[in-house]
Amino acid sequence: MTGILSLTTYSPLIGVALIILLRAFGNRSDTAARWIAFATSIVTLALSVALVAGFNAVEAGFQFVEEAK
């Protein structure tokens, strides 16, 4: 599960960027923005559930560590 922390953290920002792009290119539909927000929320929830499912309570130390290279 490489990168799952970053995906969980930045997926709402990706959704916001999509809504901003939607509004910038002329589509002022609130319905489309709501669907993007809903889809982004579902993706973030799924990633969070995957994190909880992959957590090992027996193992000591940090889990899901990501290192910048």
Secondary structure, 3 states (H helix, E strand, C coil): CCCHHHHHHHHHHHHHHHHHHHHHCCCCCHHHHHHHHHHHHHHHHHHHHHHHHHCCCCCCCCCCCCCCC
